[in-house]
Amino acid sequence: DIDVIVFECLAERTIARETLARLEGVGPGYSPKLEDRLRAVLPACAAKGIRIVTNMGAAAPLDAAHAAAAIAAELGVADFACAVLIGDDVRDVISARPELVLLESGEPLESILPRMAAANAYLGADAVAAALATGALVVMTGRVADPSLFVGPMLHAFGWSYEDYGKLAQATAAGHLLECAGQVTGGYFADPGVKDVPELARLGFPFADISAAGEVVIGKVAAAGGRVDRATCSEQLLYEIDDPAAYITPDCVLDMSGIS
């Protein structure tokens, strides 16, 4: 009873690593785990109509899509299609604007250009929803904001307007809970003897049931380890957040202060 599986596998460090690997000719530029993960799920997803959304494309989403198509052909997945999101790589744009000021230090951008490993813009959920509208089984992306990978399928499934900020807020909160996989089920929450997590070695990844009205229920497979409760969800909501009343994503600025 799954509609969409999201493989959220990218960080600033990893996209920089894959960009450098591609530029230096020592790697494909996409996630080294792509083949293992797709081989594990593609046949079942194709048979059951389960869509896959993933940022495993990293610095080379188009090449990753070609790799996915080759894997699908080898596994006998018929009528396979993979939609690709491009446009997040802004190295050329940035390099042409050396006078821009760095927010962190006030220094000109040119002061770090010689050391720049990668430069990426965060694409949003509107692009993910548009990719899903093509009917492709897999949506392959580079840098998309982590919550947006989850918001996009909700926009597509429910036909929500991209101007409906109430729904975008609900969806972004759900996406932020789900990003980083096993964190909301007790991953970094665990502090043995203080905050215990059952069967941490068998930690289950989370899922979300979302209603058309925007209600969110976070769960995990019952047989797996971990825990999902008010404490784990509260801690994940605050993960990597500068201001809980103004969490900035490409889709909206989320105020978490009223979440219950």
C-alpha positions in Angstrom: 0.0 0.0 0.0 2.8 2.4 -0.9 2.3 5.2 -3.4 5.8 6.7 -3.5 9.3 5.7 -2.2 11.7 8.6 -1.7 15.4 7.9 -1.6 16.7 11.0 0.0 20.5 10.4 -0.2 22.2 13.8 -0.8 24.0 16.3 1.4 26.1 19.4 0.7 29.2 17.3 1.3 28.1 14.4 -0.9 27.1 16.6 -3.9 30.5 18.4 -3.6 32.2 15.0 -3.6 30.2 13.7 -6.6 30.8 17.0 -8.5 34.6 16.7 -7.9 34.6 13.0 -8.8 32.9 13.8 -12.2 35.1 16.8 -12.9 38.3 14.8 -12.1 37.1 11.7 -14.0 37.2 9.4 -11.0 33.5 8.7 -10.6 30.2 8.9 -12.4 29.0 11.9 -10.5 25.9 10.2 -9.1 25.4 8.2 -5.9 27.6 5.1 -5.8 24.7 3.3 -4.1 22.3 3.9 -7.0 22.6 0.5 -8.7 22.2 -1.5 -5.4 19.2 0.5 -4.4 17.4 0.4 -7.7 18.0 -3.3 -8.2 16.5 -3.9 -4.8 13.2 -2.1 -5.6 12.6 -1.6 -9.3 10.8 -4.9 -10.1 8.4 -4.7 -7.2 7.8 -1.0 -7.8 7.1 -1.5 -11.5 4.7 -4.4 -10.7 2.8 -2.4 -8.1 2.9 1.0 -9.7 5.0 2.5 -6.8 6.7 5.7 -8.0 10.4 6.4 -7.0 11.6 9.9 -6.3 15.3 10.3 -5.6 18.2 12.8 -5.5 20.7 10.0 -6.2 21.4 11.8 -9.5 23.7 14.2 -7.5 26.0 16.0 -9.9 25.0 13.9 -12.9 21.2 13.3 -12.9 21.0 12.6 -16.6 23.7 10.0 -16.5 22.0 8.5 -13.4 18.8 8.3 -15.4 20.6 6.4 -18.2 22.0 4.1 -15.6 18.5 3.5 -14.2 17.2 2.7 -17.6 19.9 0.2 -18.2 19.2 -1.5 -14.9 15.5 -1.6 -15.7 16.2 -3.2 -19.1 18.4 -5.8 -17.5 15.8 -6.6 -14.9 13.1 -6.9 -17.6 11.1 -3.8 -16.4 8.9 -3.0 -19.4 7.9 0.5 -20.6 10.4 2.0 -18.1 10.6 5.8 -18.1 12.7 8.1 -15.9 12.1 11.8 -15.6 15.1 14.0 -14.9 15.4 17.3 -13.1 18.3 19.5 -14.2 19.2 23.1 -13.6 20.5 23.0 -10.0 24.2 23.2 -11.0 24.9 27.0 -10.9 28.7 26.9 -11.0 28.9 28.8 -14.2 26.4 31.4 -13.0 28.3 31.9 -9.8 31.7 32.1 -11.5 30.4 34.9 -13.6 29.5 37.0 -10.6 32.7 37.3 -8.6 31.5 40.6 -7.0 28.6 38.9 -5.1 29.0 39.2 -1.3 29.2 36.0 0.9 26.4 36.2 3.5 28.6 34.4 6.1 31.6 36.7 6.0 30.9 39.8 3.9 33.8 38.9 1.6 33.5 39.0 -2.1 32.6 35.7 -3.8 35.9 35.8 -5.7 37.7 35.1 -2.5 36.5 31.5 -2.5 36.1 30.8 -6.2 39.5 29.1 -6.6 38.4 26.6 -3.8 34.8 26.1 -4.9 34.0 22.4 -5.1 30.3 22.8 -6.2 27.6 25.4 -6.4 23.9 24.3 -6.5 20.5 25.9 -6.2 17.8 24.1 -4.3 15.0 23.1 -6.7 11.5 22.9 -5.2 8.5 20.7 -5.1 6.8 22.2 -8.1 9.6 20.7 -10.3 9.2 17.3 -8.7 5.4 17.4 -9.2 5.9 18.3 -12.8 8.2 15.4 -13.3 5.7 13.0 -11.7 3.0 14.3 -14.1 5.0 12.8 -16.9 4.0 9.4 -15.7 7.6 8.2 -15.3 8.2 5.4 -12.8 11.3 7.1 -11.5 12.1 10.8 -10.9 15.8 11.4 -10.8 17.1 14.7 -9.4 20.2 16.5 -8.4 20.0 19.1 -5.7 16.4 19.5 -4.5 15.6 20.7 -1.0 15.1 17.7 1.1 11.5 18.3 2.2 10.6 19.2 -1.4 11.3 15.6 -2.5 8.3 14.6 -0.4 6.2 17.7 -1.0 6.2 17.1 -4.8 4.4 13.8 -4.6 1.7 15.3 -2.4 1.2 18.2 -4.9 0.9 15.6 -7.6 -1.4 13.2 -5.8 -3.8 15.7 -4.4 -3.7 18.4 -7.0 -2.9 21.0 -4.4 -2.2 24.5 -5.7 1.4 25.7 -5.3 -0.1 28.9 -4.0 -1.9 27.1 -1.1 0.5 27.9 1.7 -1.5 26.1 4.3 -1.1 22.8 2.4 2.5 23.6 1.6 3.2 24.1 5.3 1.7 20.8 6.2 3.5 19.0 3.4 6.8 20.7 4.3 6.5 19.7 7.9 5.9 16.1 6.8 8.8 16.2 4.4 11.1 17.6 7.1 10.1 14.8 9.4 10.8 12.2 6.7 14.1 13.5 5.4 17.2 11.9 6.8 15.3 8.6 6.9 15.9 6.8 10.3 16.3 10.0 12.3 12.6 10.4 13.2 12.4 6.7 14.1 15.1 7.2 16.8 18.4 7.5 14.9 20.3 10.4 16.4 17.6 10.7 19.1 19.1 7.6 20.8 21.0 8.2 24.0 21.2 4.8 25.8 20.1 5.0 29.4 18.6 8.4 28.9 16.6 8.2 25.7 16.3 4.5 24.9 15.4 3.3 21.4 14.4 -0.4 21.0 16.4 -2.5 18.6 18.5 0.3 17.4 20.5 -2.0 15.2 17.3 -2.9 13.2 16.1 0.7 12.9 13.1 1.0 10.7 12.8 3.9 8.2 9.6 6.0 8.5 6.6 6.4 6.3 3.9 9.1 6.3 0.2 8.7 5.6 -1.1 12.0 4.2 -4.7 12.9 3.8 -6.1 15.3 1.1 -6.8 17.7 3.9 -3.2 17.7 4.9 -3.2 15.7 8.1 0.1 13.9 8.6 0.6 10.5 10.4 4.2 9.3 10.8 4.8 5.6 11.3 7.3 2.8 10.7 7.0 -0.9 9.9 5.9 -2.6 13.1 8.4 -5.4 12.9 11.4 -3.1 12.6 13.3 -1.5 15.5 13.2 2.1 16.5 10.4 4.3 17.9 8.1 7.0 16.6 6.5 9.3 19.2 6.1 13.0 20.2 9.7 13.1 21.4 11.4 11.7 18.3 9.2 13.9 16.0 9.8 17.0 18.0 13.6 16.5 17.8 13.5 15.9 14.1 11.4 19.0 13.5 14.2 21.1 15.1 16.9 19.3 13.1 19.1 21.7 11.1 16.7 24.5 11.8 18.0 28.1 12.4 14.6 29.7 13.3 11.7 27.3 13.9 9.3 30.2 13.0 11.0 30.8 9.7 12.3 27.6 8.1 13.1 28.6 4.5 12.6 26.2 1.7 12.1 26.8 -2.1 8.4 26.1 -1.5 7.5 28.2 1.5 8.8 29.7 4.7 7.5 27.4 7.4 6.5 28.5 10.9 6.7 25.5 13.1 5.6 27.2 16.3 2.0 26.2 15.9 2.5 22.5 15.1 0.7 20.0 17.2 
